[in-house]
């Protein structure tokens, strides 16, 4: 059948465009350690090129990325030719593709029974080959383009888990070991904390940090190299005659003194393979190293030989990738959200995208400083990830795809809800609406009051709060406790049973504790930890109402910023009126004996911490509680007396102040390491 000339020209143009684009991005990824594409987007473009070349084989370029593995070695490194090519792996992106690979493999082997496989985590690092002569390391090289790599022997000798001489009685002569150099997550966090403290740019991710360490030509970072780990997973040459399986290779590598892929197992058949994959996906966070999928290999080496290889991938192995941690999407809009304290938070409205199996359509940009630092504009293409697999965040802008005319975005000068002029906190990064009656603030204060850490009002969620405000039944916080079942049942879609249940929940919430009440009031910077400190020191609300900022700051764990915010909150006549009305409406809490400050012990005794920015797996309240439980003190401002500043995402002026005063800076992982080490 003749080909349509127009379709042929279009296919040729697209193949050329994809080939050039993928080659450029491969160099950015491997050589420059500065990727502009998420892994998922690179994979999609690569698969599109594979499909086009399969449909139009006569148009495939001889230098196509589908015929390469990695990129050619960079100038400055001696080339090393791999006597056995270092191939890449074919990818299965979902269960259907994994099943298709198993079925295809069985057909090629003409087997009906399940094929034994070896399942290994797919390590996210830098592939290398180690050549041993008579049991001693002779040459270590990167994968390069699969045929020729870079001689990085000198740098690899610093990797402590890499044997310079093989244990046991290795075969005389030459053998080559293939594996992955990775930077364990704990080391990655430690190195980044130290880089931030020295005002150096943090490493983007463990893979880039590992690959960059191997390819240092000058001013070698020995600490980073010593922090790397090597995991062996294959033999290129020199397999002992008695080794007949991939599992046997792993056992032989262990006997020679190598660490092998953690958690590798033998599985047989697709159902067991899929179960192993799902289990690995569930425990990936506990492994301590970055993995991005599972690798399945036909166990029997003779069957591997029967299956053979294609130009760039073996037929006997496949990589079943995890759902992407990062994805590309487009910023459709940026809008300010008003929180319970009046803080205006820029939020990016995104073209919905699946990230790690969850649809992400919004991502907080935290404050104006963060918008400026990342230079996020409406219409930009951005890389999105879920921090700690939970919180959506914009990692970076792909500026090469920025539309013409995109302008920098600024927070409005007036509150978008109540039109009150907004103001930025002096010395801070937060811009606030000062209007205590702002409807957005009241809505979020009501939701905060109903939260588990506050009065825990079961059934009081967003939709119901919106109905209460729209109906005019609630105009200020205490109005909640005047609601009757008769009023509630008049709300849309509110039946008698639901109204009675909510009324009972509100009645139960009136019996509370002083710490929960303090949280419920929505005092800025006061979470459960600080509320417990205030309640323990004063015993009741009355003495706290009139406490000065100086008296509050004297409490261990309450710094000057928190002290001033608490004093200012209770000096406001509107807030004092709220407290009085809550009492009149029956909100009660038991009084306790005020106690003096006890001497604080623990492994962090005497250490002062300041928290800034958003942490991935801990709230700032939880972080403060853990620090204080270990004997440390959490304050609200940075001074020369501060021992550590813990900087999360979108850290603001406190981080700058820490650098100015040469205060040690930790990221979240550094804090967790410090807490775990107790030093």
C-alpha positions in Angstrom: 0.0 0.0 0.0 1.4 3.4 -0.9 2.1 6.0 1.8 0.4 9.4 1.8 3.2 11.9 1.1 1.7 14.5 3.5 1.6 12.0 6.4 5.1 10.9 5.6 6.4 14.5 5.8 4.5 15.1 9.0 5.9 11.9 10.5 9.4 12.8 9.4 9.1 16.3 11.0 7.8 14.9 14.3 10.5 12.2 14.4 13.2 14.8 13.8 11.7 17.1 16.5 11.4 14.4 19.1 14.9 13.0 18.4 16.5 16.4 18.8 14.4 17.3 21.8 15.1 14.0 23.6 18.8 14.2 22.9 18.9 17.7 24.4 17.0 16.7 27.5 19.2 13.6 27.9 22.2 15.8 28.0 20.6 18.1 30.5 19.7 15.0 32.7 22.9 13.0 32.5 25.6 15.6 31.9 24.4 18.8 33.4 22.3 17.3 36.2 19.8 20.1 35.5 16.7 18.3 34.0 13.9 20.5 32.5 11.5 17.6 32.0 9.9 15.3 34.6 10.8 11.6 34.1 7.2 11.0 33.2 7.2 13.6 30.4 10.5 12.3 29.1 9.1 8.7 29.0 6.0 9.9 27.2 8.0 11.6 24.4 10.3 8.7 24.2 7.4 6.2 23.8 5.9 8.5 21.1 9.2 8.3 19.2 9.3 4.5 19.5 5.7 4.3 18.1 6.5 6.6 15.2 9.6 4.7 14.3 7.8 1.4 14.4 5.1 2.8 12.1 7.7 4.6 9.8 10.9 2.5 10.0 12.3 4.1 6.9 12.3 7.5 8.7 14.2 6.4 11.8 17.4 8.3 12.2 20.7 6.4 12.8 21.4 8.7 15.8 17.9 8.3 17.2 17.7 8.3 21.1 15.9 4.9 20.7 19.1 3.5 19.5 21.2 4.9 22.3 21.6 4.3 26.0 22.3 7.5 27.9 24.6 10.0 26.1 28.2 10.0 24.8 30.9 10.6 27.4 31.7 14.2 28.3 35.0 15.9 27.4 37.5 15.7 30.2 37.0 12.0 31.0 39.0 9.2 29.4 36.7 7.0 27.4 36.1 3.4 28.4 34.6 0.9 25.9 32.3 -1.7 27.5 33.3 -5.1 26.0 29.7 -6.1 26.7 27.2 -3.3 25.9 25.4 -1.8 28.9 21.8 -1.9 27.7 18.8 0.0 29.0 15.5 -1.6 30.0 12.1 -1.6 28.3 9.4 0.0 30.4 6.0 -1.2 31.5 4.0 1.8 32.6 0.9 0.0 33.9 -0.4 -3.5 34.8 -1.7 -4.1 31.2 1.8 -3.5 29.8 3.4 -5.7 32.5 1.0 -8.5 31.6 1.7 -8.0 27.9 5.5 -8.4 28.6 5.0 -11.6 30.5 2.7 -13.0 27.8 5.1 -12.0 25.0 8.0 -13.6 26.8 6.1 -16.9 27.3 5.2 -16.9 23.6 8.8 -16.3 22.5 10.0 -19.2 24.8 7.0 -21.3 23.8 6.2 -22.0 27.4 2.7 -22.4 29.0 3.8 -22.7 32.6 4.8 -19.6 34.7 8.3 -18.4 34.0 10.5 -17.9 37.2 11.5 -14.3 37.5 13.8 -12.3 39.8 12.2 -9.1 41.1 14.4 -6.3 42.2 13.8 -2.6 43.1 14.7 -0.2 40.3 17.3 2.0 41.9 17.3 5.7 40.9 21.0 6.5 40.7 23.8 6.3 38.2 24.7 3.1 36.4 28.4 2.1 36.5 30.6 -0.8 35.4 33.4 -2.0 37.6 36.2 -4.1 36.0 38.2 -6.3 38.3 41.5 -7.9 37.2 42.6 -10.8 39.4 40.1 -9.7 42.1 41.2 -6.1 42.3 39.4 -3.0 41.0 41.1 -1.9 37.8 38.6 0.5 36.1 35.2 2.0 37.0 33.2 3.8 34.4 29.8 5.3 33.8 27.3 3.7 31.4 27.7 6.6 28.9 26.0 5.7 25.6 26.0 2.0 26.5 29.1 1.4 24.3 31.5 3.9 25.7 31.5 5.4 29.2 33.6 7.7 31.2 36.5 6.6 33.4 35.5 7.7 36.9 37.8 5.2 38.7 39.4 7.8 41.0 36.1 9.0 42.2 34.6 5.6 42.7 37.5 4.6 45.0 36.0 6.9 47.6 32.7 5.0 47.7 33.0 3.1 50.9 30.6 0.3 50.1 32.4 -0.5 46.9 35.0 -3.4 47.3 38.4 -2.4 46.0 39.3 -6.1 46.3 36.9 -9.0 46.1 36.2 -11.2 49.1 36.4 -15.0 49.0 38.3 -16.6 46.1 37.2 -14.7 42.9 38.1 -16.1 39.6 41.5 -15.1 38.3 41.4 -12.9 35.3 38.8 -10.3 34.3 35.2 -9.8 35.4 32.9 -6.8 35.2 30.2 -6.0 37.7 27.3 -3.7 36.8 25.3 -1.8 39.4 23.9 1.5 40.6 25.6 4.3 42.6 23.0 6.0 44.8 22.9 8.6 47.5 20.9 7.3 50.5 18.2 9.7 51.6 19.6 10.3 55.0 23.0 11.3 53.5 21.2 13.4 50.9 19.4 15.4 53.6 22.5 15.8 55.7 24.5 17.1 52.7 21.8 19.5 51.7 21.5 20.9 55.3 25.2 21.6 55.3 25.1 23.2 51.8 22.2 25.4 52.9 24.2 26.4 56.0 27.1 27.4 53.7 24.7 29.4 51.5 25.2 26.9 48.6 22.4 25.7 46.3 20.8 22.5 47.6 21.0 19.4 45.4 17.8 18.9 43.5 17.5 15.2 44.2 19.6 12.2 45.2 20.1 11.0 41.7 21.5 14.3 40.5 23.7 14.5 43.5 25.1 11.0 43.0 25.7 11.4 39.2 27.3 14.8 39.8 29.6 13.4 42.4 31.0 10.7 40.1 31.6 13.2 37.3 33.7 15.7 39.3 36.9 16.7 37.6 38.2 19.4 39.9 37.7 20.2 43.6 36.4 16.8 44.3 33.8 16.7 47.1 35.1 13.8 49.1 32.4 13.9 51.7 29.7 13.5 49.0 31.6 10.6 47.4 32.0 8.8 50.8 28.3 9.2 51.3 27.4 7.3 48.1 26.5 3.6 48.1 26.9 1.0 45.4 24.4 -1.8 44.8 25.4 -4.6 42.3 22.8 -6.3 40.2 24.6 -8.0 37.2 27.7 -9.4 35.7 28.9 -8.3 32.3 31.7 -10.7 32.1 33.2 -13.4 34.3 30.2 -15.3 35.6 31.5 -18.5 37.3 30.7 -21.6 35.4 28.4 -22.9 38.2 26.2 -19.9 38.2 23.1 -20.6 36.1 20.5 -18.0 37.2 20.1 -14.3 37.9 19.5 -15.3 41.6 22.8 -17.1 41.5 24.5 -14.0 40.2 23.1 -12.0 43.2 24.3 -14.6 45.6 27.8 -14.6 44.0 28.0 -10.8 44.2 27.1 -11.0 47.9 29.9 -13.6 48.4 32.4 -11.2 46.8 31.4 -8.5 49.2 28.9 -6.4 47.3 25.6 -5.1 48.5 22.8 -6.1 46.1 19.4 -4.6 45.4 17.6 -4.6 48.8 14.5 -6.8 49.0 15.1 -8.8 45.8 13.0 -11.9 45.6 12.2 -14.8 43.3 8.6 -14.8 41.9 6.8 -17.0 39.5 4.0 -15.9 37.3 2.3 -12.6 36.7 0.1 -12.6 39.8 3.0 -13.0 42.2 5.0 -10.4 40.2 2.2 -7.9 40.5 1.7 -8.6 44.2 5.5 -8.1 44.8 5.3 -4.8 42.8 2.4 -3.5 44.9 4.2 -4.5 48.2 7.3 -2.7 47.0 5.3 0.4 46.1 3.8 0.4 49.6 7.1 0.2 51.4 9.3 2.4 49.1 9.5 5.1 51.7 11.1 2.8 54.2 14.0 1.6 52.0 16.1 4.7 52.7 17.1 5.0 49.0 15.2 6.4 46.0 13.6 3.8 43.7 11.3 4.5 40.8 9.9 1.1 40.0 10.6 -2.6 39.9 12.8 -4.7 37.6 11.7 -8.2 36.6 14.3 -10.5 34.9 13.9 -14.0 33.6 15.8 -16.0 36.2 17.3 -18.8 34.0 20.4 -17.4 32.2 20.0 -20.0 29.4 16.5 -18.6 28.8 17.9 -15.1 28.8 20.3 -16.1 26.0 17.4 -17.7 24.1 15.4 -14.5 24.3 18.3 -12.3 23.3 18.4 -8.5 23.0 17.1 -5.7 20.7 19.2 -2.7 19.8 19.0 -1.0 23.2 17.1 -3.4 25.5 17.1 -7.0 26.5 14.0 -9.1 25.8 14.4 -10.9 29.1 13.9 -8.0 31.5 11.5 -5.1 32.0 11.2 -2.1 34.3 7.7 -1.7 35.8 7.7 2.0 36.7 6.0 3.5 39.7 3.4 6.3 39.2 5.3 9.5 38.6 6.3 11.6 41.6 6.7 14.5 39.3 4.7 15.7 36.3 4.4 18.5 33.9 1.4 20.7 33.8 0.3 24.3 33.1 -0.6 27.1 35.4 -4.1 28.2 34.4 -4.3 31.0 37.0 -2.9 32.3 40.3 -5.3 33.5 42.9 -5.0 34.6 46.6 -6.6 32.5 49.3 -7.4 34.1 52.6 -6.8 32.0 55.7 -8.2 32.1 59.3 -5.5 34.6 60.4 -6.0 36.8 57.3 -2.9 35.5 55.6 -3.1 35.8 51.8 -1.6 32.7 50.2 -1.0 32.6 46.5 -2.4 29.4 45.0 -1.6 28.1 41.5 -4.6 26.7 39.7 -3.2 23.9 37.6 -4.4 22.0 34.6 -5.4 18.8 36.4 -2.6 16.1 36.3 -2.0 12.7 37.9 1.0 12.8 40.3 1.7 9.6 42.2 -1.8 8.3 41.5 -3.5 11.4 42.8 -5.1 14.2 40.7 -3.5 17.5 41.5 -5.3 20.7 40.4 -4.0 23.3 42.9 -0.6 24.0 44.5 0.2 26.5 47.2 2.9 29.1 46.4 3.0 30.1 50.1 3.8 33.8 49.9 4.9 36.5 47.5 8.6 35.8 48.1 8.1 32.2 46.9 6.3 33.4 43.8 9.2 35.8 43.0 11.9 33.2 43.8 10.5 30.6 41.5 9.2 33.2 39.0 5.9 31.5 38.5 3.6 33.1 35.9 0.1 32.4 34.5 0.5 30.2 31.5 3.8 28.7 32.6 4.6 25.0 32.2 5.8 23.8 35.6 7.1 20.6 37.2 4.8 19.5 40.0 5.5 17.0 42.7 3.8 15.9 45.9 6.2 16.6 48.8 6.3 13.7 51.1 3.9 12.0 48.7 1.2 14.3 50.2 1.5 18.1 49.6 1.4 19.3 46.0 4.2 21.8 45.2 5.7 23.4 42.2 9.3 22.4 41.8 10.4 24.6 38.9 9.2 26.5 35.9 10.2 25.2 32.4 11.1 28.7 31.1 11.8 27.4 27.6 8.0 26.9 27.3 6.9 30.2 28.7 4.3 31.9 26.6 5.0 35.4 25.1 3.8 38.2 27.3 3.6 36.3 30.6 4.0 38.9 33.3 5.1 38.5 37.0 2.2 37.9 39.4 1.7 40.1 42.5 -0.6 39.8 45.5 -3.5 42.3 45.4 -3.3 45.4 47.5 -6.8 44.7 48.9 -8.3 41.6 50.3 -10.1 39.7 47.5 -13.0 38.9 49.8 -13.7 42.1 51.9 -11.7 44.7 49.9 -9.8 45.8 53.1 -6.3 47.1 52.3 -3.8 44.4 53.1 -0.4 44.8 54.8 2.8 42.8 54.9 4.1 41.9 58.3 7.2 43.9 59.2 10.2 41.7 58.9 8.1 38.8 57.7 7.0 37.1 54.4 3.2 37.0 55.1 0.7 39.5 53.8 -2.5 39.7 55.8 -6.0 41.1 55.7 -6.4 43.0 59.0 -10.3 43.0 59.0 -11.4 40.8 61.9 -14.9 40.6 60.3 -13.6 39.4 56.9 -16.0 36.5 55.8 -13.1 34.4 54.6 -11.3 34.7 58.0 -14.6 33.8 59.8 -15.2 30.7 57.5 -11.7 29.4 58.1 -11.8 30.1 61.9 -15.1 28.1 62.2 -13.5 25.2 60.3 -10.4 25.5 62.5 -12.6 25.5 65.7 -14.3 22.3 64.6 -11.0 20.5 64.0 -9.8 17.5 66.0 -7.0 19.5 67.7 -9.5 22.1 68.8 -13.1 21.5 69.9 -13.6 18.5 67.6 -17.2 19.2 66.4 -18.3 16.1 64.5 -20.2 16.9 61.3 -19.2 20.5 61.0 -17.5 20.6 57.6 -17.0 23.0 54.8 -20.5 22.7 53.1 -22.3 23.2 56.4 -20.1 26.1 57.5 -20.9 27.8 54.1 -24.6 27.2 54.7 -24.5 28.7 58.2 -22.7 31.8 56.9 -25.0 32.3 53.8 -28.1 31.9 56.0 -26.8 34.5 58.4 -27.2 32.1 61.4 -23.5 32.6 62.2 -21.9 36.0 62.1 -19.2 35.5 64.6 -17.5 32.6 66.3 -19.6 32.2 69.4 -22.9 32.2 67.4 -22.2 28.4 66.8 -23.2 27.6 70.3 -26.6 29.5 70.1 -27.8 27.2 67.3 -30.8 25.1 68.0 -32.0 22.0 66.2 -35.0 24.0 65.0 -32.7 26.5 63.3 -30.5 23.9 61.8 -33.3 21.8 60.3 -34.3 24.8 58.1 -30.9 24.6 56.3 -31.0 23.0 52.8 -30.6 19.2 52.8 -30.6 19.2 56.6 -32.9 16.5 58.0 -34.1 16.3 61.6 -31.7 13.6 62.6 -28.7 15.4 61.1 -29.8 18.6 62.9 -30.1 16.8 66.2 -26.7 15.1 65.8 -25.0 18.4 65.1 -26.7 20.1 68.0 -25.5 17.3 70.3 -21.9 17.6 68.9 -22.0 21.3 69.7 -23.2 20.7 73.2 -20.4 18.1 73.7 -17.9 20.6 72.4 -18.8 23.1 75.2 -17.0 20.7 77.7 -13.4 21.1 76.7 -9.9 21.8 78.1 -8.0 25.1 78.2 -5.4 23.9 75.6 -8.2 22.9 73.2 -9.9 26.2 73.7 -6.7 28.2 73.0 -6.3 26.2 69.8 -10.0 26.8 68.8 -9.7 30.5 69.2 -7.2 30.6 66.3 -4.5 32.6 67.9 -1.7 33.0 65.3 1.2 30.6 65.9 -0.6 28.8 68.7 -1.0 25.1 68.0 -1.5 22.2 70.5 2.1 22.3 71.7 2.2 26.0 72.6 -1.3 25.8 74.0 -0.2 23.1 76.4 2.6 25.3 77.6 0.3 28.3 78.1 -2.3 26.3 79.9 0.3 24.7 82.2 1.9 28.0 83.1 -1.4 29.9 83.8 -3.9 27.2 84.8 -6.9 29.2 83.6 -7.8 31.8 80.9 -8.2 34.9 83.1 -4.6 35.4 84.0 -3.6 34.6 80.4 -5.9 37.4 79.1 -3.9 40.0 80.8 -0.4 38.5 80.5 2.2 40.8 79.0 4.4 39.7 76.1 7.4 39.8 78.5 5.7 37.3 80.9 4.7 35.1 78.0 8.2 35.1 76.5 9.6 33.9 79.9 7.9 30.5 79.3 10.2 27.9 78.1 9.3 27.1 74.5 7.5 30.5 73.8 9.7 32.9 71.8 9.2 36.6 71.4 7.2 36.4 68.2 4.6 33.9 69.7 4.5 35.9 72.9 3.7 39.1 71.0 1.0 37.5 68.9 -0.7 36.0 72.0 -0.5 39.3 73.9 -1.9 41.2 70.9 -4.7 38.7 70.3 -6.0 39.1 73.8 -5.5 42.8 73.9 -8.0 43.1 71.0 -11.5 44.0 72.4 -13.2 41.9 69.7 -11.4 38.7 70.8 -12.1 39.4 74.5 -15.8 39.8 73.6 -15.6 36.4 71.8 -14.2 34.8 75.0 -16.9 36.4 77.2 -19.7 35.3 74.9 -18.3 31.7 74.7 -18.4 31.6 78.5 -22.0 33.0 78.6 -23.0 30.3 76.1 -21.7 27.5 78.4 -18.2 26.7 77.0 -16.3 25.4 80.1 -12.9 24.0 80.9 -11.4 22.7 84.1 -9.0 25.0 86.0 -5.6 23.6 86.9 -2.9 24.7 89.3 -0.4 26.9 87.5 3.0 25.5 87.7 6.4 27.1 87.5 8.8 26.2 84.7 10.6 23.0 85.4 14.2 22.4 84.5 14.1 20.9 81.0 16.2 17.8 80.3 16.6 15.6 77.3 19.1 15.2 74.5 18.4 18.6 73.0 18.4 20.5 76.4 19.7 24.0 76.1 19.3 24.1 72.3 17.1 26.8 70.7 15.2 26.2 67.4 13.3 28.4 65.0 10.9 26.8 62.5 10.2 28.5 59.1 8.5 27.3 55.9 6.4 24.3 55.2 7.7 20.8 56.2 6.7 17.8 54.1 5.8 15.2 56.7 5.4 17.2 59.9 3.3 20.1 60.7 5.2 22.9 62.5 3.3 22.1 65.6 4.3 18.4 65.4 7.9 19.5 64.8 7.9 21.8 67.8 6.4 19.1 70.0 9.1 16.7 69.1 11.9 19.2 69.7 10.4 20.2 73.1 9.9 16.5 74.0 13.7 16.1 73.4 14.4 19.1 75.7 14.8 21.8 73.0 13.2 25.2 73.0 11.2 26.5 70.0 11.1 30.3 69.6 9.6 32.5 67.0 12.5 34.7 65.9 16.1 34.2 64.9 18.9 35.7 67.1 22.5 35.0 67.9 21.2 32.8 70.7 19.5 30.5 68.1 21.2 27.2 67.7 19.3 25.9 64.6 16.8 27.2 62.1 14.7 24.4 60.5 13.8 25.6 57.0 11.0 23.9 55.0 9.6 24.8 51.6 9.1 28.5 51.0 11.2 29.6 54.0 11.1 33.4 54.2 13.0 36.1 56.1 13.9 33.8 59.0 16.2 31.8 56.7 17.8 35.0 55.4 18.3 36.1 59.0 19.9 32.8 59.9 22.4 33.1 57.1 23.2 36.7 58.1 23.9 35.6 61.7 25.7 32.4 60.6 23.1 30.2 62.5 23.1 26.5 61.5 20.3 25.6 59.1 18.6 22.2 58.9 16.1 20.9 56.5 13.3 18.5 57.8 15.5 15.5 57.3 18.3 17.1 59.2 16.0 17.8 62.0 14.7 14.2 62.1 18.3 13.0 62.1 19.2 15.3 64.9 16.2 14.1 66.9 17.0 10.5 66.2 20.7 10.9 67.1 19.8 12.9 70.2 22.8 15.2 69.9 
